[in-house]
């Protein structure tokens, strides 16, 4: 089957800058080691740990790193993992992104 020719790199087009705070962990999250650890951890801790602290009962479906891998957290250490529901995980991830960006780039309003 014929394939399309590969595009030529145009030197006048600048390369994309790397976005701060984003590291490519996709190969780790697709690995068998992570999938097995995630499955084991959710079976051991089926409820959202943040909701339990707030006296609610919600099923957890995300396994989250307490200290993110990009900030030096351990990938497979169980003491660095917690089970969260989708809403708690979204809140935690958003607050981590804000904290990380504060140290990387200060916001300056244009006049």
C-alpha positions in Angstrom: 0.0 0.0 0.0 1.5 3.4 -0.9 2.2 5.9 1.8 2.2 9.7 1.9 5.6 11.3 1.5 7.1 12.7 4.7 6.9 16.4 5.0 10.1 18.5 4.8 11.1 20.6 7.8 10.7 24.2 7.0 13.5 26.2 8.8 11.6 29.4 8.8 8.8 27.9 11.1 9.9 28.0 14.7 9.9 24.8 16.7 7.3 24.4 19.4 8.4 25.4 22.9 8.1 22.9 25.6 5.3 23.7 28.1 6.5 24.0 31.6 5.2 21.6 34.2 4.2 18.9 31.7 6.4 15.8 31.5 5.6 12.9 29.3 4.8 10.1 31.6 2.5 8.3 29.1 4.9 5.4 28.7 4.8 4.8 32.4 1.1 5.0 32.7 0.7 2.5 29.8 3.1 0.0 31.4 2.0 -3.3 32.8 3.7 -2.4 36.1 1.5 0.7 36.6 -1.7 -1.1 35.5 -1.1 -4.0 38.0 -0.2 -1.6 40.8 -3.3 0.5 40.1 -5.6 -2.5 40.1 -4.1 -3.8 43.4 -4.3 -0.4 45.1 -8.0 0.2 44.1 -9.0 -3.2 45.4 -7.2 -2.5 48.7 -8.6 1.1 49.0 -12.0 1.3 47.1 -13.2 4.6 48.6 -12.0 8.1 47.9 -9.5 9.1 50.6 -10.3 12.8 50.3 -14.0 12.2 50.7 -13.4 10.1 53.8 -11.4 13.0 55.4 -14.5 15.2 54.7 -16.9 12.6 56.2 -18.4 11.4 52.9 -18.5 8.0 51.2 -17.7 8.0 47.5 -16.2 5.3 45.4 -12.7 6.1 44.2 -11.8 5.3 40.6 -8.5 7.2 40.2 -5.1 6.3 41.7 -3.2 9.6 42.3 0.3 10.3 43.2 0.4 12.4 46.4 3.6 14.1 45.3 3.6 14.3 41.5 6.3 12.4 39.6 7.3 15.6 37.8 8.1 17.2 41.2 10.2 14.2 42.4 7.6 11.8 43.7 8.1 8.1 43.6 6.3 6.3 40.7 5.5 3.0 42.4 5.8 3.6 46.1 2.5 2.8 47.8 3.0 5.5 50.4 2.9 8.1 47.6 -0.4 6.8 46.2 -4.0 7.6 47.1 -7.4 6.7 45.7 -9.6 9.6 44.6 -13.0 10.1 42.9 -13.0 12.1 39.7 -14.1 15.4 41.3 -11.4 15.3 44.0 -8.8 14.3 41.5 -9.7 17.2 39.2 -9.5 19.7 42.2 -6.1 18.3 43.3 -4.7 18.4 39.8 -5.9 22.0 39.2 -4.4 23.3 42.5 -1.1 21.5 41.7 -1.0 23.2 38.3 -1.5 26.6 39.8 1.2 26.1 42.4 3.6 24.8 39.8 3.0 27.7 37.5 3.6 30.2 40.3 7.2 29.2 40.5 7.8 29.0 36.8 6.3 32.2 35.4 4.7 35.2 37.1 1.7 36.7 35.5 2.1 40.3 34.4 -1.0 42.2 33.2 -0.5 44.1 29.9 -1.3 47.8 30.0 
